[in-house]
Amino acid sequence: MTQIIPSLGLILLLFNVTPVFATFYTVGTLAEYCKEHLKFVALETSHNRLSAGICQGYLASKIEVMTLTQQLCQRESLNLDRLAADVVAYVDEDPQRASASATRGVIEVLQAKHACAE
């Protein structure tokens, strides 16, 4: 195993390959999914259920992580519908934010609106 790691570095160097770390979604992509969630909540007939579900799951996971790390204290007053609207507004307020990672965007929204008082 210890011989494989240096060999991998040599292979990457020889083929001029740069390792890339993936970000699953940008906050702009997540905002588009969350727009579908908001259509779903408003009972609009034309909405993408898969996109709405991706928004719900992504936001729910970030809420759980921030709750477990004790960075989110107002969980009882937080709901996915409000958070989805906040994410959409976050991107609409500054379209340059759209290229940031979704994790960063959601955490910034949660910290701004639902963080623990210091």
N, C-alpha and C positions, 0 to 999 in steps of 0.2 A: 504494500500500500504506500509506503514512504517513497518508493521509486515512481509511482504513478503521478504524484503531485508535481514534481519538477518536470516530468515529461509533458504534462498538460500545459504548463507554462511555456515550454519550448514549442509545443504545437501551436498554441495561440500566437506566439511571437512569429513563427514561420509563416503562418497563414494570415498574419496581420488582422487578427480577430480581437476585438475589444469586448470583454465581458460586459453585459448590460444587466442592470438590476431593474426588474419590471415594476411598474406601478400599474395596478389593475385598471383604475379609472382616474380620469382627471375630474376635478370638481365641476367642470363644464359638462362632461358626460353625465355625471351623477345628477346635476341640475336638470338635464333633459329627462332622465328617468323619473325624477321627482315631479316634473310637470305632468307626467303620465299618472303618477300617484294622485296628484291633486285633481286631475280629471276623473279618476276612479272614485275619489271621495265625493266629488260633486255630482256623481251619478251620470256623467256624460256618457253617451252611447259609444262614442268613438274614442277609445283609449287602448293603450297597449298594456295588457295585464302582466306580461312578462317584465316589461320595464318598470311598471308600478311595483311589482314584487321585488325586483332588484333594489329599488330605492328603499323599500320597507326593511328588507333584510340588512342592507348595508348600514342604514341609520340605527337599527336596533342593535347591531353588533357594536357600533361605536359607543352607544349609550351604555351597554353592559361593561365594556372595557373601562370607560371613564368612571363608572360607578364603582367597579372593583378597585380601581386605583385611587379612589376617594377624591377625584377631581370634579365630581358632579354631585351636588348636594340637593338640587331641586328636582329630583327625578319624578316625584309624585305629580308635579304640575306640568311635566313635559309629556307631550304626545307626538307621535310620528307625523301627524298631519301638520302640526305647527312647525316642527323641525324641517319637514320637507319644504314648506313655504319659506322658511328662513334660509335654507340652502339656495333655493331659486333666487331669492332676493339678494343674497350674498354675491352671486355671480352677476345679477342684473345691475347692482350698484357699481360694480367695477369689472367690466368684461375681461380685463387683463388677468383677473384671478382664475379665469376658466382653465388655464393651462396648468395650474397647480394640482398637486395630488388631491384626490378626493378626501383622503384621510386628513390631510392638513386643513382643508376647507371646513370639513365637519367639526373638527376639533376647535378651530377658531370660532365657528358659530356657537358651539356649545359653551366654550369659555366666555364668550362675550355675553351670552344670554342666560346661562344656567350654571355657571361655575360657583364653587364654594366661596363664601365671603372670607376675606383674609383678616 
